[in-house]
């Protein structure tokens, strides 16, 4: 697939991304405002409780405390909702980054394949030209020898010339040694040194990945291909290293 096609498909996939991000940010801003309003109500109730603690009855005190407790519960709910929105936003962006990494890997593979095909074609063409030139030289040698034979008059000089003309190797062209042609390497993509690496291959995240269910796993995330998976397995899944450690125990 051409580079323009990869770029066009990727731009189509992120067309709605700015609007989705803006919607999530607006929702988080709204949750922040609600939390601030509740914090103001809590401060007012706390001041009222401390100022009139001696004069308030037990029922009034319990009522104020319940209101403060409810306000705190609402603040916690708003905070949880905000965390969920932040995680959703992160996953949304990370999904497009993983797709970009996958497209870049496919594009690099296509470039290497085309480079190899081009090198093979050039090598085949050079061999064909070399064979054609040798055939032409052989035909030329035969034609010259026939001409000399027809002009022969039987004299010793002519016989000597004929022998000299028919010496082997006289009309063979020197052999040309062609070096082995290697396909040029495709330029490596720049890697962000701050981007974390995962899996047994110690590469950045791309494509489908699976997490090890061992909470103490030092790697945590693995590429499907590196651990021999094509689909997500049912139940708990442990990486090869953690599986060996569990068998030893």
Residue pairs with C-beta under 8 A, 6 or more apart in sequence:
1 106
1 107
1 110
3 107
6 103
6 106
6 107
9 103
10 99
10 100
10 103
13 96
13 99
14 96
17 92
17 93
17 96
20 92
21 89
21 92
21 93
24 85
24 88
24 89
24 92
25 89
27 85
28 82
28 85
28 86
31 78
31 79
31 81
31 82
31 85
32 82
34 74
34 78
35 75
35 78
35 79
38 71
38 74
38 75
38 78
39 71
39 75
41 67
41 71
42 68
42 71
42 72
42 75
45 64
45 67
45 68
45 71
46 68
48 64
49 56
49 61
49 64
49 65
49 68
53 61
56 64
94 205
97 205
98 205
98 206
98 207
101 204
101 205
101 206
101 207
102 206
102 207
104 189
105 206
108 186
108 189
111 186
112 183
112 186
115 183
115 184
115 186
116 183
118 183
119 181
119 182
119 183
122 181
123 181
126 178
130 176
130 178
133 173
134 173
137 171
137 172
137 173
138 171
140 171
141 170
141 171
141 172
144 165
144 171
145 165
145 166
148 161
148 162
148 165
149 162
151 158
152 158
152 159
152 162
191 204
195 204
196 204
196 205
197 203
197 204
198 204
198 205
198 209
198 219
198 220
198 221
198 222
198 223
199 209
199 219
199 221
199 222
199 223
199 226
199 227
200 219
200 222
200 226
200 227
200 239
200 240
201 223
201 226
203 223
205 221
206 223
207 223
207 224
207 225
208 223
208 224
208 232
209 221
209 222
209 223
209 224
210 221
210 222
210 224
210 227
210 229
210 232
210 233
210 237
211 220
211 221
211 222
212 219
212 220
212 221
212 222
212 237
212 238
212 239
212 242
213 236
213 237
213 238
214 238
214 239
214 242
214 246
217 238
217 239
217 241
217 242
219 239
219 241
222 239
224 230
227 239
227 240
238 246
